[in-house]
Amino acid sequence: MSSRIKHILFVCTGNICRSPFAEGLLKKLIQKKGLDDIVIDSAGLLALPGNSASSLAQKVAAEYDVDLSGHIAKSVKEDIVTGSDLILVMENSHAKDLLDAFPEAKDKVFLIRRFARFGSRDRWIADPYGLNYEAYRFCFLDIQDCASGLAEYIRQQKLASNFK
């Protein structure tokens, strides 16, 4: 991760809860920091293309001023993996499945919690799908911590590149 990050991909299972949370949150944080030259995307390993974000995901995100109403699920594909500088997954199993399909991505796939400001950086983000509002809210706040740390990392990276 030494070169400047310009395209970030978040990956989860269905691309209807966790990765849309991460995408929406990071877009909002990046915009606030004036880092609008970064492409942020999400996809799912088992996504059903065309699905919207789950209703509880949309509800929780909206409560934090993140709009997922226009989100459309898509599957992980070679072109999006190849075009990404950083791929952040929610679980170790996502990293394994992704690297089984795209071994050339090994140097750019990490757990999203690598950028967490609080708690363990080695644990996964729990999947709220099929659970209650509180599970979605906990998931959102967990991802928010990671997205905040990532946004700061990107800001610092950009500042460092301005001095080279």
N, C-alpha and C positions, 0 to 999 in steps of 0.2 A: 504493500500500500504506500509506496514511496512517491509515485507520481500523482499528480493532482487528479482528484475524483471528479468526473464530469457526468457520469451516468450511473445511477444506483437502482438496483432491482431488489425488491422485497419479495420473498417467496414463502408461501405457506401451503396448506393442503388444497383448499378449495377456492382461494382468492375471493372470499366473501366476508371475512372477519378480520383476521390478524394482519395480513399483508395490506389490505385497504386502509386499516387503521394507521399502519406505519407510513404508507404512501401519503395519506391525507395530512397526518401530523407533520411529517418532514417538509412537505410542500409549504405548509403554513409557517413553520419555523424558518425555513430558508428564505421565504419571501420577507419575513420580518427582519432578517439579517442582511437583506440586500444581495443575496447570493442567487440571483435568478438565472444564472447561466448553467445550472445543474438540472439534468433530466432525472426525474424520479418516477419509477414505474413499479408495478406489482404484477404477480402472476401466481398460479397455483399448479402444483404437481398433478393434482387430480381434479382440476377445475372443470366445471361444465360451462364452456364459453357462452356468454350471453346472460348468465345469472347476474342479478343485482346483489349488492351487499345485503346481508341479512337485515331484517327489520330492526332487531335489537342493536345490531352494529350501527345502523343509521341513527337510531334514537340516541344511543350513548355518544356517538361522535358529535351529533348536532348540539348536545348539551355542552360541549367544549368548543363550539364554533368551528367544527370540521364537517364539511358537507360531503357525504358519501352518496347522495341521492342519484348522481349520474354515473356511479361506478358500474362498470361492466366487467365481469370475470373473464379472464383469459388464461390459457394454458402456457406453461413454460415451453418455449421453443428455442431452437438453436440460434436464430438471429438475435433474439433479445439477450440470451446468455453471452453470446460473442460480443455484442455491443455494450455490455455493462462493464464498468470498471470495478464495481463493488457489488457483491450479491450477498444479501443478509437473509438468513433463514431463521425460522422460529424454533426449530428443534434439530437435534443431531441427526434424526432420521431423514429430515429434509436434505441436509448436507450430503448424507450418504446417497440418497436416491438421485439427487442432482448430479453428483460427481460420478455415479455409475453411468448416467446418460451422457454427461459432458465432462469427461476427465480433464480436458484442457482448461477447465475453469478452476482448477484446484488452488491456485494462488489468490483467488478473489472471492472465495466463499467462506463466510464466517457466521457464527451465531449473532443475532442482533444484540444480544446482551453483552457482547464485547464492548459496546459503547455505553452501557448502563453507568449511571452516576452512583447508584445505591444498590446494595445487595450483591449477590453472587453474579459474576460475569460468565459462569459456566453452566448455569441452568437454562432451561428452555422457557418459552412463553406458552402458558397453558391455553389450550384451545377451548373457547367458550361455546362453540357451536352446539346447539341443543340444550344449553343450560339456561339459567335465569339471568335477569338484568344485572345482578351483582357480579356474576362471573364475567359478563361483558365489560362492565365498568372496571373491574380489577385488571382485566386484560388490557384495556385501553390505557389505564394509568401506568401499567408496567411498560407498555410500548412507548408511552409518552416520555418516561424516564430515559429510555434508550435513544429515542429520536432527539431529545434535548442534548444528550451527550454527543450524538453524531453531528448535529448541527454545529455545536461548538468546535468539534474536531475539524469539520470542513472550513469553518471560519478561520481557525488557526492555520490550517493548511494554506488557505488563500492568502492570508497575511504573510506567511513565510515565503510564498512564491513571489510576492510583490517585491521582496527585498533581494531577490536573486538577479 
